[in-house]
Amino acid sequence: MVQLPPVSENRGLYAAAAVTAAVGGGLLLRRALRQTKPLAGPYTPDTLPKGAYDVIIVGAGPSGSVAAYYLAKGGARVALLDKEHFPRDKICGDAVCTPAIHILEEMGVIEELKAADEVRFADNGGFVSPSGLSYIGDSQHKLGTAAACAVRRIDLDVRVARAAQRAGADLKEGFEVGKDVTLDKESGLWTVKSTDGKTVTGRMLVCADGSTSRLATQLGYCTAPPQGVSSRAYIEGGSHNANFDGLVFYPRWSLPGYAAIFKHAKDELGFCYYLIPCGNKATNGQCGNCTADDLKRLHENAIKHDPFISRAMGPNPKCERMRAGSLRVGGQGITTTYDDHLIIVGDAAGFIDPLTGEGIHTAMMGGKAAAEVLLACREAGDFSKRSTRLYEQRWMELFGHDFKLSQKGAELIWRFPILLDACANEVQRQGDAMMSKWAE
């Protein structure tokens, strides 16, 4: 005969089982009720007024142009606006990670870059820890794939914008958006006017105008200036000693910021210095141990005096003058990335990783996600925030969930630089397989 536990113990078991079932059932119900597609609305594609666009995208950088490409391929009428004329430059580290490479392959851009000798894939690269421990791996030759590639933004941006244009987007260069940007709630149409009087109207507005995002600020969605900064200078091919494709340096005094050298096509180098907001200091405009005002000094001193960086560059590198750009990391200063008839994407939305300062792949992934959601909104005929919120849900699933962890990681290496030394020691022990994961 089986001996049953006392009634009091049975009650405890039943109670635990009931709680478990309730929690599990609640999670299943939440998943079942979770909105996965736009809800039907009062609009249909054929009600779009003559001359109006389904989507107006302000900013033809990687995020805006990728969104325009996939929207146009999906049949939407798209206006892609940029205040400059292409080709135009953008201060950036120029490193393009694996997810972005896949999108560029889908768009046919990678083959164009290869044919024009404008891209270099990273076959070997590594990092130097604060105490000088280092490792340089050989990812493509030993593991069969390159983790990243380097492309000048003056080359990348024009090719991505032209790909969007070939797909059917109406690219309007020299269209500087003025202060007259309004949404007529009754008709559900945006009116966007340029500083010289040109006007476009459309059902959806996408803010993709960079980290300072004058448009998102003007509309009230951006409430603070970007706090991260980065420098960039190109070094002429043949004037350096770099025998690697990419190397990241972590000087103790600028943590969690870092310096990096990427080898470009034609043997050119790109040297960058990143200062990334960290911990409580980020609230008063400081990046780890430094402020934005320290950038020029750190950039120039690293070239002249850092033993690892100066050795890589050689005694007489032909280095251009430093230029600087701002970084909005981890969604800092953005109240929301969606609203009625509106989406914010790329640097304008703070899609820059708080640990690495990298934002090209997240910009492109966010642009593609925006296009997919907006095409679904167009099909359903609803552009209200009850449907556009799916965009934020999508980018959070793709990469946004990493931002909090990256921020904690930045704070940890700022407080405990020895962690980077430990990582370097472990990479030295395990070799290229771990180095590839680090690069990813």
N, C-alpha and C positions, 0 to 999 in steps of 0.2 A: 504494500500500500504506500502511495506517495504521501509524504508528510507535507502538508500545506503550511505556509508561514502564518503567524498570528494575523488576525483580522486587521490590527493596527498597521502591520507591515504591508498587507494587501492594499489598504487604503492609500498608503504612500506610493506604492507602485502604480496604482490606478491614477493617482493625481499626477504623477510624473508623466505617465503615458498620455494623459489628457492634455497637459501643457505642451508636450512635444507635438501632438497631433494638431493642436490649435495653432501653434507657431508655424508648423509646416504648411498647414492649410491656408493660413494667412499669407504666407509667402507665395504659394501657388496661385491664390486668388489675385494677389497684387500683380503677379506676372501676367495672369490671364486678362486682367483689366487694363494693363499698361497699353497706352496708345502707341500703335506701331505704324500708323499711316495718317495722313491729313484727313480731316473730317470734311464732308461735303459742304460747300458754301454757296453763296449767291452768284458767283461768277463762273463763266465758262470761257474757254479760249476764244470763241467767236464773238464775244461781246467786247473785245479789246477795241477801243476807238481807233480810227484810222490814223496812222502815223505814230501811234504809241508802241511802247515795247513791253514785253512781258517782264523783263528785268533790266534795270539800269545798274551797272557796276562802276563804282568810282575807284579807280586805281587799277592799272594794268600790269602790276607786278605778278609774282608767281601765284598768289592766292586768287586774285581777280581774274587773271588770264586763264588759269585752270578751270575756275568756275564757268567762265564764258565759253570755253571749249566744250565742256560736257553739256552745258545748257543748250548751246547751238546744235550739237550733235543730237540732242534729244528733241529738237524741233522748236525750241523756244526762240522768240525774237529778242535779241540781246543788244544793248548799247554798252560798249566797253570804253570808258572815258579815262584819259590820262592827260595830266597838265603839261607833260613834256612831249617832245617828238623823239621817236626811236631812231637810232640807238641812244639810250641814255643810261648813265651809271647809277649805281646804288652802293653805298658803303656797307660791306658785308664781308664775312669770312670766306665766302664762296665755296664752302664745303657742302656737297649734295649727298645726303644719306640714302640708304637703300630704298625706303618707301617712295621717296621722290624719284629715284632712278626708274622705278617700275612705272610711275605715272608718265614720266617723260618718254619712256619706251612706247606706252600706249598712244601717246600723242605724235609719235614719229620724230620727236625732237632730238633724242639721243643720236640717231643716225645722222641727222643734220650736223650736230656738234662734232661727231667723229669725222665726217667728210670734210669739215672746215678746219680740222685740227684745233678745236677750241675746248677740248675736254681732256683731262688726264685722270685715269682711274688709279686708285690707291692700291698698288701692289704690296707696298711695305710701309709700315708706320708704327708709331708707338708713343710713349710718353716718358717724361722725366719727373720724378716725385720731388717734393720739397727738399729732401736730404740728398738728392742727386742719384737715387736709384733709377735705372732706366731699362727699357726693353723696346726693341724694334722688331716687329714681326713681319711675316711675308705671306699675307692672307691669300692673295689670288693664286700664287704659284703653288702653295702648299695645301690650301683648302679649297681651291677651285672657284673662288668668287672674290670680287672686290667689295669691301664694305662701304666705300664712298668714292666720290670723284670730285674734282675741283674744276669749276667753270667760272670765269669772270661774269659778274652780273650784267655787265654791258653787253655780253654775248648771249647769256641765258635769257634775260628778260625779253629781248627783241624777238628771239626765236619762239618763245612760249606765246607772246602776244600775236605774232604772225600766224602761229598754228591755230589760235582761237579765231583769228580773222578768216583763215581758209575754211574753218569749220562752219562759218556763216555769221559770226559775231560782227557787229558794226563797230569797228575800232575807230574812235574819234581822238586823234592826237591833238595836242595843243588845246585841250578843253579843260581849262582851269575852273573848277567849281567855285562859284561865289557864295555869298551869304543867303541867297534867295533859293532855299530848298524847302519845299512844303509838301505836305500830304493832305489832299482833299478827302476827308473821311467819308463824305457822301458818295463820291464816285470811286473811291479807293485807288486814286492815281497820285503818284508823285510828280511834281514839277521840279526839274533841276535846271538852273540857269548858270551859264558861265560868266566869268568876269567881263567878257566882251559882248554879252548879249545873246548868245546862242541858247536854245532851250530844247530839252528833251523831256518827254513824259513817259511814265511806265508804271506797271502794277507793283513791282517789287524794287526795293533799293538795297544794294549791297555795298557796305562801307569796306573798302579794301585799300585805303589810302595811306598805309604805313603806320609806324609806331607812334608818331605824333598825332595822327588822325584828326585833322582839323574838322572833318565832317562829323565824326562821332562826338567830338567835343562840342561842336556847334549845336548838335541835336540833343545834347545832355546825357549821352551814354558814357562818355569818357570824363572822369572827374579829377584826374591827376596827371601830371606829365610823366613820361617814362623815366625810370630811375637808373637803368643800366646804360652803360656806354661801351663802345668798342672803337678800336682804331684799325686802320689798314694802310699798308704801303706795299707796293710791288717792287721786287728786286730783279734786275735784268738777268736773263739767262746767261750762263757762262761766267758770271762774276761772283759766284758763291761756291761753297764746299758741300752743299747738302746732297747726301747720297741716299735719301729716303723720300717718300712721297708725302708723308704727313707726320708731324711730331708736335705733341702738346707738352708745354712746360708749366709746372705749377710752382712759381716762386712763393715762398712762405709769406712774404709781405703783402701779396695781393690776393690771397685766398679769400673767398672761393673763386675769385677770378683767375685767369691764366693767360698765357701767351701761346700762340700756335703758328707753325709754319706749314703751308701747303704748297706742294709743287704743282704748277700748272703746265698746260701745253707749252711747247717751245722752250722748255727748261726754265721758265720763269717761276719765281717764288712769290707767294703772298704771305706777308707777316702781319699778324693781328694780335691785339691785346684786348682782353675782355675784362671789364669790371662789372660784377654782378651783385645786385642787392642781396643783403644777407641779414637775417635775424632782426633784432630791434633797431639796428642802425639803419635798416632800409627805410624806416619811417621818417628819418630826417635827411634823406637823400644820399646816404653813404652806401658804398658797396664793399662789404666785408671790412677790411682794415683801411680802405682808401675811400676817397671821394672822387667824383667825376673830374674835379680839377687836377687830380694826380695823373690823369691818363697820359698826357703828352710827356711828362717827365719819365713815367714808367716805360713807355714805349721806346723813347730814345735811349734811356739808360740800359734797357735790356739789350739793344743792338750793340752798344759800345762795351758794356761791362759784364753782362751775365755770361759766365764761362761756357755754358752749354749753347746758348743762342749765338753768341759771337763766334764760337767754333764752327757751328753749322753754316754761318753766313760767310766765313772766311775773312781775310784781312782787308779786302777792298771791295765790299759789295756795292753795286750801283743801285742805291735805294732811293726811291722817290720820296717826296715829302709826305708826312703822315696826314691822313684825313680821318675824321671821326664821325660816328653815327650813334643814334640812340637805340636803346633796347627796352621794349615793354615786355617784361617776363611774367609768365604764369598768370596771365589775365589781370595783372595789377592795374588798378584804376578804372576798370570797366564794370559798370553796374549789371549789364546783361549783354548777351550776344544775339538776342532776337527780340522782336516785338511785332506789332501789327505791320505787315508789309515791309519788314526790315530784317536784315541779317548783317552781322559784323564778322569779318573773317581776317585771318592772317595776322600780321604785326599789329594791325589796328585793334584786334581782339586780344592781344597779348599772347599769341600762340608761340611763345619762345620758351624753351625749356629753362627752368630756374637754375639748373645745375650746369648745363653745357653752353647756354647762350645760343643754341642752334634753333633756327626757325624756318628754314626753307622747306624741309619735308613736312612739318606740321602745317605750314601755310598751304602747301599743295594738297595735303590730305583734307584739310578743312575746306578748301575750295571745291574739291570733288564732292565732299559730303554736302556742302551747300547746294551744289547743282542737283544732286539726287533728290534732296528734300524739296527744292523749289519746283522741280519737274513734277513731283508727286502733288504738290500744292496746286500747280497749274491744272493737272488732270482732275483733281477733286474740286477745283474752283474755289478754294479757300486759302487766303493769304493772311489770316488773322494769327495772333500769337498762340492760339490754341493748337495751331498746326505747325507754325514755324519753330515752336519749341522743340520739335523733333530734331531740328538741326543741332541744338545744344546737346541733346541726348546723344546724338550720333558722334559729335566730336569728342565728347567726354568718354565715350566707349572706345574710340580709336586711340586717343592719346592724352586727353585731359586728366584722366585719373592718375597719370604719372606725375603731374605737376606738384602735388602736395608732397609726394615722396621725394621728388627732386629738390624741393625747397628744404626739406629736412636734411637731405644729403649735403646740400650746400652749407647749411648751418653746422653739420657735424665736421666737415673737413675744414671749415673756418676755425672751429674750436679745437679740433684734434687732427692736425696735419699728419700725425703719425699714421692715420688710417690710409692715406695715399701711399706712404712708404710701405705699409703692409701689403697693399694691393700690388705695388711694383714688385715686391719680393715674391708674391705668389705667382704673378705672371712670369717672372723669371724661372720659377720652378715648373710651371705647367706648360708654358710655351704658347704657340700660335693659336691653338684652339681657344684658350681663354682670352688672348689678345683680340681675336675676332669678335667674341661676345662683348668685350669692352667697347670695341669700335661701334658695334651695333647699338 
